[in-house]
Amino acid sequence: MHIFYKLLIIIIYTNFLLAENLKYNPMIDLSTKELQWLKENHHIKVHAEMSWEPFNYSEYGEVKGYSNDLIRLLAKKVGLKIEFVQAQNWNSFIKMLKNKQIDVISNLVETPNRKEYAVFTKNPIINISNAIYSNQKANIFKKLSDLNNRTVAVVKGSWQEEIIKENYPKIKIILVDTAIETIQSVSTGLADATINLGPILKNIISKYGISNVYFQGVAKVDGENRFFERIGVRKDWPILRDIFDKAIESLTYQERVTLNQKWFIDSFINKIEYNKETLENKIRSKILTTSGYSKIQYKNPKKILLLHSYHAGYKWTENITAGIKALFPNDSNVTISIEYMDTKREFDKKYLELLKNNYQYRYKNSNFDLIIVSDNNALDFMIENKDKIFDSKIPIVFTGINNFEKSMLKNKSNITGIKEELDIRSTLNIALKLHPNTKNVFVINDQLTTGKLIEKRLLKIKSDYKNRVNLIIPKALSKDELFEKIKSLSEDTIIFYVQIF
């Protein structure tokens, strides 16, 4: 199960409360002609999708998503009032824009055919590459041409349909109405793959519990740049397109950060997750998978060492590997060496000393440009031993670090990375809100490195719940003991699953 999630992208904010009289941000340099147009056309119709989360969707009758919050903010800046218009499917929106039944599609990829009925902002509003997802575990579809003689499910009226039909005649297409149906087609075997924005597909996979559809790589169109979402405006209103461009350029750093955090961090952190692996994969996908990132290419050869705390085949670890490999495909001029420390199964001083000696011998003549470490054991090992094994000047990037403290890097240079934080308190609060009669919370957790770090955090907040529920944190139990314990739990107990190996 995957989802999402990241870092990256641009723009956004919220709300569009407007007075009847024209009001706009004077910091935006609008021409006299543009101001006059706004005065005469202060009401516009904007498309609003049903299920393109987290960018454009409807929930309980409310129009939500990154694209919609962005268009609200831009409209507020220039004094426009928005009427959101919904339709059954994407192709209906395309027809409505052609017929001027709507004025704007807030996330529209520019293609040759679409230029016949729309004009596009020069600035993309979603700076994310499309991704290929398939029912094949092996990473065999790295660009669109790899899908020749395969069947691909795409949304009817989408840019993918247009580009594939015109440039990739060997790819067979199944047309469906929604992104959800594309994933369903891949999952059931009707199609070999689908193409869309990575966060969209990850959200669907997670939301519907689909376990047999996998990320493959960035959907690079041979010989052309990637296709980014822009604001599409009816063709007879190029002046509105120009106004939007100026509004986009006026976005402040804080406005961009606020919306990025809202839709690409908080939106998945605050969801209810009982399965630790699901949450881990969401975090990992947000950070590493390249469905939202440009692939990297270097003129001169580069060498990277990827040091994993855990073993080959461990899903969490393999997700990291897949994400990094997708960032550095075969034509990137980057060679990646991968080491697995296997510390979930072996972890003591003698074993770590053997690993150090092994790496010293094998890499004594190696000169890496970068070392990437995943999870706490690998970072601790590298902090302790890097200067004994490698050149001290080699930079280190870490990811998946629990209970990170700045003191961990004291007197160390050339180290940076991304810490991992599970929002335990919010998860518990949501669970207790959903189950108000709960008296006990039984925690399932192991005693490996990550489990112990999470246990420390649980113990820190345990006292905060003493007048509310009994937080039960058992020590290491065998599987049989765990099953017996679960059987004996009372009905007023909920299970808080952290992890178990």
N, C-alpha and C positions, 0 to 999 in steps of 0.2 A: 504494500500500500504506500502510495506516495502523495505528496502535495507540496506543497509549497512553499514561495515564499520567497530576501533578498535584499535588498541592497541594489542600488542602481535606479535607473529610470529618472523621471523628471516630474515636475509640476503637480499641482493640485491644492485644493482647499475645500470649502463648503458654502452652502447657503446662497439664497438669491432674493432676499427681501429688498424690494425696490419701491420707491415712491412713484406716484403717478407722473410727476414731472421728471424730465430727463436728468439723471445724475450720473456722472462718470468720474473716474479718477483723473484729476488734472495732470498727473505725472505722465499719463499716456499722451503722446504727441499726435492727437487726431487732427486731420486736416479739416478745413471749413466744409468741404464736400462730405467728408465722413460724418461730421457732426450733424449736418443737415439730413443726411440719410438716416441716422439714428433717431432724429426727431420725428421723421416720417414713418419709420419702421421699428418702433421700440418693442414690438412683440414678435417672437419667432417660435417656430415649432421644431422641436428637437426629438429625434428618435430615442426610445427607451426600451431596451431589451428585457426579456424575461429571465434568462438564465445564462449569462455570460460572466459569471462571478470569477474574480473580484472586480472586473472592470465596468460591467454594465448589466445590472439585473434588478429584479423587483422582488421585494420581500414584504409580505403582509401589506401589500398595497403601496409600499413606499419605494420610490425610485432610488437605487443605491449604486455605489461603485465608483471607482477611480475616474472613469470618463465623465460620469454625470456630475461628480463633485467639481471636476475641472471646469466643465462647461458652465456650471453655476457660478464659479468664481470669476471666470472670464466675463460672463454676462453682467455680473455685479460691477466689475471694473469699468465697463463701458455703458452701463445704464440700460441694459436690455432685460426684458421680462421673458421668461421661458415657459412654454407650454410643452410638457412631455407627451409624446404620442407613442402608444404601444401598438404592436402588431403580432401576428401569430408566429412569424418566422423571419429570418434574415432577408430572404428574397423579397418578401413583402415590403421591407424598408427600402430596398433598392428601387422597386417599382414606384414607391411613394415619392422618393427623391426625384426620380425621372419625371414624374407627373406633377411635381411641385406641391404635393400634398403635405410634405414636410420640407423644412428649409435646410436642416442640418442633420448630418450623421456624425456624431461626436467621435467615432473611432472607425475610420475608413482608410484602407490602404489605397494609394494612388496606383492605378493601372492604366494602360492605353485605352481600354474600352470605357472605363469610368470617366475619363477626361471628356467624353462626349456629352456628359450630363452633369458634371460636377467640377468644381475648382477646389484646390487643396491648400492648406496652410503649408508654408515652407518648413515650419518647425514641426517635427513629429511630436505627438503627445504621449505616445507609448514607445519608448526607445528600447524595445525588446525584440529579439529575433524569434521567429517561429521555430517550433520544435517538432521533431518527428517522434511519434510514439508508435510502438508496434507490439504484437503478441510474441515476438521473438526475444528471448533473453540475450542472445548474442548481439553485440553491437555491430550490426551489419548494414544499417541504413544511415549513412553519415551525411548524405546530401540527396537532393531530389532525384538525380539521375540514378542513384542506387536502387530506386523503386521501379525502374523499367521492368516491364512484364509482371509487375505485382499489382494488386488491387488496393486502391487508396480511397478511404471514405472522407469526403469533404462536404461542407455545408453548401447547399445550392445557392448560387449567387455570390459566393465568396471569391476573393482574389485567387485563392488556391485553385478553384475550378478554372478560372480564366487562364492563369499561367500554365497550368498543367496541360490543358487542352491545346494551347497554342505552341508550347515549347517542349512538351514531353509526351508525344503521341503514343509511346509504348507503355505508358502508365495507364492502367484501367481505373476508371473512376466509378464510385458509388456515390450518388447524390442523396443527401438526407437534409432534414429541416433544421436540426440543431447540433451543437457541439456534443451534447450528451449522446445523441444517436451515433455520432462518429466513433466515440469510445465503445459504445455497445456493439457496433459493427465489428470493431477490431477484437473485442473480447470474445464474441461468439464465433469468430472465424470467417465472417462474411467478407471482411477486408483484412489485408495484411498490415496496414498502417493507417495513420491519420496525421494531419498537420494542423497545428494551431498554436496560439501562444501557450508557452509552457505552464504558466500559472493557471490558465483556464483548464487545461487537461488534468493537471495535478489535483485541482479542486474537485473535478468530477470523479476522478479515480478514488480519492479519499472519501468523498461524500457518499458514494454509492458502494463502497467496499469492494472495488474491482482489483483483483490481485494478479491478473495475468496480462496486464498491459504495461510496457516498460519504455522508459526514455531511451532514445537512440542517439540523437544529436541535433544540431542546428539545421533547420531546413534551408540550406544555402541553395539559391537559384544559380545554376551554372552561368558564368559570364555576366552576372548582374549583381548589384548590391542587394542586400536584404530589404525586405519590405516592412516598413514601420507604419504604424497607425497614425493617421493625421485627422484633422477636422475636415470633413467634406461638406462643401456648401453648394447649393443649387447653382448651376452654371451662370445664370443671369444675375447673380449677386456677387461678383468678384470683390465688390467693395466691402462686403461683410467678411469675406476671407481675409482681406487686408487688415480690417479692424481686429479680427481674432489674432492675427500674427503680432500686431502691436501689443495686444493684451498679454499674449504668451510671453513676449520679451520683457514685459514689465513685472513678471512674477518674481517675487523675492526669494532668496535662499530659504528663509524660514517657511514661506508658503509651500515651497516644493517639499521640504523635509517633513512638514506636518502631514501632508497627504500621503507621502510615501510611507510614513510610519503607520498611518491609519489603515491603509489598504494592503501593505506588504509586510507588516510586522504584527501590529495589534490584531488584525483581522484573523490571523490563524493562531496566535498565542492564546487568545481568550476563548477559543472554541473548546467545548468539552471533549476531553480525550481520556479514555480509560486505558487505552493501550499505549504503553510507553514507546513501543517500536513505531507506532503511527506518528507520534509526536516527534520522535527522533528523525524520522524520515522527512517530516515536514520541515523541520529546522534545517536539515542537511540540504534538502532540495532548494530552500530559499537561499542558502549560502553558496552552494557549489555548482548545482547543475546549470548548464549553459543555455537552457531554454530562454534565459533572460540576459545572456551575455554574448558579446562578440567573441569569436574565436581569436586566438592570438597567434601572430606570425612574426618570426624574427629573420633578419637578413643573415646573421651569423648563427651558427649552431649553439644551442644552449643545452645544459644538462641539469636535470632535477632529480633529487632523491625524495621519494615519498615514503615516509616511515610511519607505519600503522601500529597502534598499540595492540590491535587484536589480530585474528587469524584470517587467512584467505577463505572466502566463502561466507563470512559473517556479513549479513545483509547491510547492516549499518556501515561497515567498512567498505564493502563493495560499492555502495552508493557514492561514497567519497571518491573512490577510484574512478568510477564512471564519470562523475562530474569534472574531475581534473583532466581526464583523458579527452573529454569533449572540448575543454578549453584549449587543449594542445593537440589537435588532430595530426595525422601523418605529414601533412604539408606545412606544419608550423615551424619545422626545423628545431624541434625540441625533443630530446630523448629523456624518457622518464624511467628511472630505476625504482622498483618497489620492494620494500622490505616489510615483513609482518612479524612483529615481536611475539605474538601469540600469548599475551600476558593474562588472558582469561583462563588459560590452562596451566601456565607455568609462570610463577612470579615470586622469586626470592633473590637474595643477594648473590648467591652462587650462579643462578641462571642469568642474571643481569650482567655479571662479570664475564660469563661465557659469550653473551651477545656482544659485549664491548670488544672482546678479543677477536671474535669472528669478524666484526665490521672493520676493525683495525687492519686485519690481515687482507681482507678482500678489497678494501677501498683505499689502501695505502697510496696507490698511484692515481686515484680518481680526483678530479677537480670539478666539483659541482658549483653551479651558479646559484642554486637555491635549494634549501631543504624544507619540505613541507611535513609537518607532523600532525597526526590526528589523535586526539584524546589525551588524557592526563599522563598516562604512563610513558608515552613516547616523548611528550614535552619534558617531563621530569628527567627522563633518560638523557635527552639531548642537552638539557641545561647542565647536567652533571658531567657529560662525557664528550660533548662536541669538540672541545679544544684538544682532547686526547686522540680524537679520530680524524677530524677534518680541520681544514684551515679555519681559524677563528673568525675570519672576515666574512665567511659565507652567511648570508642572511637566513633567518628561520621564520617561516610563517606557520602559525598553529591554528587549529580549528577543533571544535568540540570539547572545549576545556570547561570542566565543572568547577564551581567554587573558586573562580579565578580571583586572585588578589595581586595588586601591583607589586607587592613585595616579592612575589615569585620571580620577578625579573630584575630584582635588585642587583646592581653592578653588572648587568648584562646589556649588551648592545646588539643592534641589528636583529631584534626579535619583535614581531608584531603578530596579530592574528585576531581571531573571533572567538569570544567566549560563549559558552552554552549556558543558558539559564532556563530552567523549567519553572513556570509560574505555579508552584505548588499551592500557594495560599489561594489564588484566584480559582484554581481548579476545585479545591476543597469547598470554597464558598459557593461556587455554582452547583456542585453536587448536593450540598446541604440545602440549598435553596430549592432544588428540584425534589429533594426528599426530606421535607421538613421534620418528619417523625424519626429521623435517624438518631440513634443513641450511641452507636459504635462505628468507628472507621477502622477496618482491618487492612493493614498495609502489606502488600506482597512485594518483596524486595530481596535481592541477593546480597552477599557479603564480599563481592568483588570491588575493585577500586571505585567504579562509578557508583555502585550501590551504596558503598560506605559514605561517599561524599554526599549523596542525596539524603541518606539517613541523618547525617549531621544537620542538614537543613530542616528535616522533619522534626528533629528533637528541639531545634531552636524555636519552632513555632508551636510545639505541643502544648505548652502552658497557656497559649492564647485561646485554646479551645477547651480548656478543662471544665469550664462551666457550661459548655455547649454539647460536646460529645466526648467519648472516650476514644482517644487515638491509640490504637493497638499496633505497636511496631515490634513484631517478634524477631528473635535472633534466628540464625540460620536453621532452616527446617529441611528435612529430606522431602522428596516429592510425595512419598506416602504420608508423611506427617502433615504436609501442607494440605493434601486432599482431605485427610481426616479432620483437620482443623476447620476447613471451609465447610464441610458437611455439618459441623456442630454450631456454626454461626447462627445467631438468632435473626429473625426477620427484620429487626430494626437495625441491622448492620449493613453497611455498604462496603464493597471491596475497592481499595485504592491500589491499582496495579502500577507499580513502578517499573521493575524489570526483574527478570530471572534468567540465569544462564545455566 
